[in-house]
Amino acid sequence: MKAIKFGVVVLTAFLLINSQNSVAGEQPAQSSLKASIARGKELYLVQCLACHQVDGGGVPHLNAPLDGSANVKGIDKAKLIKIVLNGLKGEEIEGENYSNVMAPHKELTDQQIADILTYVRNAWSNKASQVTVAEVKTVRAKLK
């Protein structure tokens, strides 16, 4: 009898967990994207907020804006990954000069970089494809 009760409890827990992870009509890829964006937002608030601001607007002539940037929304995800890994110094971006140095963030894991960039590419007015861990791994390997 105890074995049957235990089995019912385990089955109920399994069904509850699965029902929470698959909202009606939501595809696994959408769920994965949402999870990546949520993780990326948390990381952005710790790693990026001070320079790029809560609204992604940056600071004129100091730190480049991320909201609405063609570089952020563009399809060259490798370029963005390289910027996160290597940093950036004294660059002209979309016709504007920015004097602050963006520190390299090689200490971040591939997952963290993928999540931050996926968040940035989908926050504010940006709408772009997800950055995957595989894409980050490929770029990181080429930089060694």
C-alpha positions as CSV (number, residue, x, y, z in Angstrom):
1,M,0.0,0.0,0.0
2,K,2.9,2.4,0.9
3,A,4.5,1.7,-2.5
4,I,1.3,2.6,-4.3
5,K,0.9,5.9,-2.4
6,F,4.6,6.7,-3.1
7,G,4.0,6.0,-6.8
8,V,1.0,8.3,-6.9
9,V,3.0,11.1,-5.2
10,V,5.9,10.7,-7.6
11,L,3.5,10.6,-10.6
12,T,1.6,13.7,-9.3
13,A,4.8,15.6,-8.8
14,F,6.0,14.7,-12.3
15,L,2.8,15.8,-13.9
16,L,2.8,19.1,-11.9
17,I,6.4,19.9,-13.0
18,N,5.7,19.1,-16.6
19,S,2.5,21.2,-16.6
20,Q,4.4,24.2,-15.3
21,N,7.1,23.8,-17.9
22,S,4.8,23.5,-20.8
23,V,2.2,26.3,-20.8
24,A,-0.7,25.6,-23.2
25,G,0.5,26.1,-26.8
26,E,4.1,27.0,-25.8
27,Q,6.7,25.2,-27.8
28,P,10.0,24.0,-26.1
29,A,12.0,26.4,-28.2
30,Q,9.9,29.3,-27.0
31,S,10.3,28.1,-23.4
32,S,14.0,27.9,-23.9
33,L,14.1,31.4,-25.4
34,K,12.1,32.8,-22.5
35,A,14.4,31.1,-20.0
36,S,17.5,32.4,-21.7
37,I,16.1,36.0,-21.7
38,A,15.2,35.7,-18.0
39,R,18.7,34.5,-17.1
40,G,20.2,37.1,-19.4
41,K,18.2,39.9,-17.7
42,E,19.5,39.0,-14.3
43,L,23.1,38.9,-15.6
44,Y,22.7,42.2,-17.5
45,L,21.6,43.9,-14.3
46,V,24.8,42.8,-12.6
47,Q,27.3,42.9,-15.5
48,C,26.1,45.6,-17.9
49,L,23.7,48.0,-16.2
50,A,26.2,50.5,-14.9
51,C,27.4,51.4,-18.4
52,H,24.5,50.6,-20.7
53,Q,21.8,51.7,-18.3
54,V,18.5,50.0,-17.4
55,D,16.9,51.2,-20.6
56,G,19.8,50.1,-22.8
57,G,20.3,53.7,-23.8
58,G,24.0,53.8,-22.8
59,V,25.7,57.2,-22.0
60,P,26.3,59.6,-24.9
61,H,29.9,59.7,-26.0
62,L,30.9,57.2,-23.2
63,N,29.0,53.9,-23.5
64,A,27.2,52.8,-26.6
65,P,23.5,52.3,-26.5
66,L,22.1,48.7,-27.0
67,D,18.5,49.6,-27.5
68,G,17.7,50.0,-31.2
69,S,21.3,49.4,-32.2
70,A,21.8,47.9,-35.7
71,N,24.9,46.1,-34.3
72,V,22.8,44.4,-31.6
73,K,19.9,43.5,-33.8
74,G,22.1,42.6,-36.8
75,I,22.7,39.0,-37.9
76,D,26.4,39.1,-37.0
77,K,26.2,37.5,-33.7
78,A,29.9,36.5,-33.8
79,K,30.8,40.2,-33.7
80,L,28.7,40.7,-30.5
81,I,30.2,37.6,-28.9
82,K,33.8,38.9,-29.7
83,I,32.9,42.3,-28.1
84,V,31.8,40.6,-24.9
85,L,34.9,38.3,-24.8
86,N,37.5,40.9,-25.9
87,G,36.0,44.2,-24.8
88,L,36.0,47.3,-26.8
89,K,38.0,50.5,-26.7
90,G,37.6,53.9,-28.3
91,E,35.3,52.7,-31.1
92,E,33.0,54.6,-33.5
93,I,29.7,52.8,-33.5
94,E,27.0,53.8,-35.9
95,G,28.7,57.2,-36.5
96,E,29.1,58.0,-32.8
97,N,32.4,57.9,-30.9
98,Y,32.5,56.3,-27.5
99,S,35.4,56.9,-25.2
100,N,34.9,54.5,-22.3
101,V,36.6,51.2,-22.4
102,M,34.4,48.1,-22.3
103,A,36.3,45.5,-20.3
104,P,36.6,42.0,-21.6
105,H,34.4,39.4,-20.0
106,K,36.2,36.2,-20.7
107,E,35.3,35.0,-17.2
108,L,31.7,34.6,-18.2
109,T,30.6,31.1,-19.2
110,D,29.4,30.4,-22.7
111,Q,25.9,30.0,-21.3
112,Q,26.1,33.4,-19.5
113,I,27.3,35.2,-22.6
114,A,24.6,33.5,-24.7
115,D,21.9,34.5,-22.2
116,I,23.1,38.1,-21.8
117,L,23.2,38.6,-25.6
118,T,19.9,36.9,-26.1
119,Y,18.4,39.3,-23.5
120,V,20.0,42.4,-25.1
121,R,18.8,41.3,-28.6
122,N,15.3,41.0,-27.3
123,A,15.0,43.8,-24.7
124,W,13.5,47.2,-25.1
125,S,12.7,47.8,-28.8
126,N,15.1,45.0,-30.0
127,K,13.7,41.8,-31.5
128,A,16.3,39.4,-32.8
129,S,17.2,35.7,-32.8
130,Q,18.6,33.9,-29.8
131,V,22.4,33.6,-29.3
132,T,23.2,29.9,-28.6
133,V,25.9,28.4,-26.4
134,A,27.2,26.6,-29.5
135,E,27.7,30.0,-31.2
136,V,29.6,31.4,-28.2
137,K,31.8,28.2,-28.0
138,T,32.7,28.5,-31.7
139,V,33.7,32.1,-31.4
140,R,35.6,31.6,-28.2
141,A,37.5,28.6,-29.7
142,K,38.6,30.8,-32.7
143,L,39.9,33.5,-30.4
144,K,42.4,31.2,-28.7
